[in-house]
Amino acid sequence: MRMRRHHTGNDEEAGIDMTPMLDIVFIMLIFFIVTSSFIKESGITVDSPSAASASEQPKGNILVAVSANGEIWIDRQQVDVRALRAAVERMRVDQPDSSVVVQADRESRSGLVIQVMDQIRLAGVQDVALAATAGAEGR
């Protein structure tokens, strides 16, 4: 004789409702995307000169690099000095209140650095900084 078990008709399995957790994860993802700041990199690393009066600038969103051999890099692309103004104007469309930091190599020509800074100012940027490493002068 077999014994049968009688089920109460409740075939639902006990489980965890994942919907509230997914809602929280998506809200956190949106929060981190909105609050993050995206920094445009120049594309090359330069050997910046050191200065005793160098201070950190918290708001340098656009980086322009001038290499020792006269190359100008912005947003990981090499540009000519004549095209720099248009490139900065394009980048300022996304971030109108951003500042520009010029990363000039210690062996770069000062005349080229002046031209770069002039083109940036002609693009409408008044907040232009020249990058230097903090430390004692004289290397």
C-alpha positions as CSV (number, residue, x, y, z in Angstrom):
1,M,0.0,0.0,0.0
2,R,1.4,3.4,-1.0
3,M,1.0,6.5,1.0
4,R,0.2,9.6,-0.8
5,R,1.2,13.0,0.3
6,H,-1.4,15.6,-0.2
7,H,-0.2,19.0,-1.3
8,T,-2.2,22.0,-0.2
9,G,-2.4,23.3,-3.7
10,N,0.2,26.0,-3.2
11,D,2.7,25.3,-5.9
12,E,4.5,28.6,-5.5
13,E,8.1,28.2,-4.5
14,A,9.5,30.5,-1.9
15,G,12.0,32.9,-3.5
16,I,13.5,36.3,-3.3
17,D,12.0,39.2,-5.3
18,M,14.9,40.7,-7.2
19,T,13.0,43.7,-8.5
20,P,13.8,46.2,-5.7
21,M,17.4,45.3,-5.7
22,L,17.7,45.8,-9.5
23,D,15.9,49.2,-9.1
24,I,18.5,50.2,-6.6
25,V,21.4,49.1,-8.7
26,F,20.1,51.0,-11.7
27,I,19.6,54.1,-9.7
28,M,23.1,53.9,-8.3
29,L,24.5,53.4,-11.8
30,I,22.6,56.5,-13.1
31,F,23.9,58.5,-10.0
32,F,27.6,57.5,-10.7
33,I,27.3,58.3,-14.4
34,V,25.8,61.8,-13.8
35,T,28.2,62.8,-11.0
36,S,31.4,61.5,-12.6
37,S,33.5,64.0,-14.5
38,F,35.2,62.9,-17.7
39,I,38.7,64.2,-18.2
40,K,39.9,64.5,-21.8
41,E,43.5,63.3,-21.9
42,S,46.1,64.8,-24.2
43,G,47.4,61.5,-25.6
44,I,51.1,61.7,-24.7
45,T,53.1,62.0,-21.5
46,V,55.5,65.0,-21.3
47,D,58.4,65.8,-18.9
48,S,56.9,68.9,-17.3
49,P,59.3,71.4,-15.7
50,S,59.2,71.7,-11.9
51,A,58.3,74.9,-10.1
52,A,58.4,75.8,-6.4
53,S,55.1,77.8,-6.8
54,A,53.2,75.0,-8.6
55,S,49.8,74.4,-7.2
56,E,47.1,71.8,-8.1
57,Q,44.3,73.0,-10.2
58,P,41.2,71.0,-9.6
59,K,39.3,72.1,-12.7
60,G,41.5,71.2,-15.7
61,N,39.1,69.4,-17.9
62,I,40.9,69.8,-21.3
63,L,44.5,68.9,-21.6
64,V,46.8,70.0,-24.5
65,A,50.3,68.5,-24.6
66,V,53.3,70.0,-26.4
67,S,56.1,67.5,-26.9
68,A,59.8,68.2,-27.1
69,N,59.9,67.7,-30.9
70,G,57.0,70.2,-31.5
71,E,54.0,67.9,-31.7
72,I,50.7,69.1,-30.3
73,W,48.3,66.5,-28.8
74,I,44.7,67.0,-27.7
75,D,42.2,64.3,-26.9
76,R,44.6,61.5,-28.0
77,Q,45.0,63.1,-31.4
78,Q,47.9,65.0,-32.9
79,V,46.8,68.3,-34.3
80,D,48.5,71.2,-36.1
81,V,48.8,74.5,-34.3
82,R,46.4,76.0,-36.9
83,A,43.7,73.4,-36.1
84,L,44.1,73.7,-32.4
85,R,41.5,76.5,-32.1
86,A,38.8,74.5,-33.8
87,A,39.6,71.4,-31.7
88,V,39.3,73.4,-28.5
89,E,36.1,74.9,-29.6
90,R,34.6,71.5,-30.4
91,M,35.6,70.2,-26.9
92,R,34.1,73.3,-25.2
93,V,30.7,72.5,-26.7
94,D,30.5,69.5,-24.3
95,Q,31.9,71.3,-21.3
96,P,31.4,75.1,-21.7
97,D,32.8,76.0,-18.2
98,S,35.9,73.9,-18.5
99,S,39.5,75.2,-18.3
100,V,42.5,74.2,-20.4
101,V,45.8,73.0,-19.0
102,V,48.8,73.1,-21.4
103,Q,51.3,70.4,-20.6
104,A,54.5,71.6,-22.2
105,D,57.7,69.4,-22.2
106,R,60.7,71.1,-20.6
107,E,62.5,70.8,-23.9
108,S,59.7,72.3,-26.1
109,R,60.2,75.6,-27.8
110,S,58.7,78.5,-25.8
111,G,57.5,80.1,-29.1
112,L,55.4,77.1,-29.9
113,V,53.9,77.1,-26.3
114,I,53.0,80.8,-26.7
115,Q,51.3,80.0,-30.0
116,V,49.4,77.1,-28.4
117,M,48.2,79.3,-25.6
118,D,47.2,82.1,-28.0
119,Q,45.1,79.7,-30.1
120,I,43.4,78.4,-26.9
121,R,42.6,82.0,-25.9
122,L,41.3,82.8,-29.4
123,A,38.9,79.8,-29.0
124,G,37.3,81.6,-26.1
125,V,39.0,80.1,-23.1
126,Q,40.1,82.6,-20.6
127,D,41.2,80.1,-18.0
128,V,44.4,78.6,-19.4
129,A,47.1,77.1,-17.1
130,L,50.6,75.8,-17.7
131,A,51.3,72.5,-16.1
132,A,54.4,72.1,-13.9
133,T,55.4,69.5,-11.3
134,A,55.6,70.7,-7.7
135,G,59.1,70.9,-6.4
136,A,62.3,72.9,-6.3
137,E,63.4,74.7,-9.5
138,G,66.6,73.8,-11.1
139,R,66.7,70.5,-12.8
